[in-house]
């Protein structure tokens, strides 16, 4: 299992009543979360999200989109960021504002959101969650 750490926690919503499993291999279902329940996930495997005390199947939840605001984007930073999104195949919405302090709004969800946050952090670009 890969941990997301506190910085990259993702919010998801149950698409239907779903099982919470004791093990990462999705064995030993021990409780149920109701459809529409919103909760945080802290790690993942190839098919499951890690939740406090267990695991849920990725296919049973919908990652919630989050908007990040970043400022001080130079033209070079914009080009690099767009290249990064394209190269990683990240499904994100990017809106750029050139007036005043150039800024961007980036909306992404799930592991795409994690990748965006990691890239912004790696490049020491300021961002906040809106």
Buried (B, 14 or more C-beta within 10 A) or exposed (E): EEEBEEEBEBBBBBEEEBBBBBEBEBEEEEEEBEEEBEBBBBBBBEEBBBBEEBBBBBEBBBBEBBBBBBBEBEEEBBEBBEEBBEEEEBEBEBEBEEEEEBBBBBBBBBBBBBBBBEBBEEEEBEBEEE
